């Protein structure tokens, strides 16, 4: 009974990771496809966000706030992709690509963190599912050989 629960848990975790990975990758691809106009953006500040887990362990991520111009409009927008350390210094100028139909949607040129994260989640999900399937086959073969 316990091996079946463990295998089932591996499959559930694998499917969850796989779905998250596919969603992250899809979002990144959509952003790369729609954000076609390049411009310069200045880092105004870095916003520190904290997350506390169930064990009361707090971690922090740093999100830069960029300022850039689209026509006559000045846009100030926090980057949704955060890192554990400051990646962009205050006052630094970087190239970004923005969506001409929705100028607040953008990504930093050369930043592949979101697509890499999507790939990692997808691979972990596939590995969990494959591990469960292979382990299930091995356990079934072992039980059948005993009987």
Number of C-alpha atoms within 10 A of each C-alpha: 5 7 12 13 10 14 19 16 15 20 21 16 17 24 18 16 23 24 16 18 24 18 15 20 21 15 15 20 14 11 17 17 10 17 21 15 13 16 15 15 21 21 20 19 18 20 16 15 12 11 11 10 9 7 6 8 8 10 11 15 17 21 22 25 19 25 17 22 14 13 6 6 9 10 14 16 16 18 18 14 14 20 15 12 11 15 12 20 13 15 12 12 16 16 15 21 21 23 18 15 9 10 16 17 16 22 23 18 14 9 11 11 13 20 18 15 16 22 18 16 22 24 16 18 25 18 17 21 23 15 16 22 16 12 16 17 12 12 14 12 12 11 10 9 8 7 6
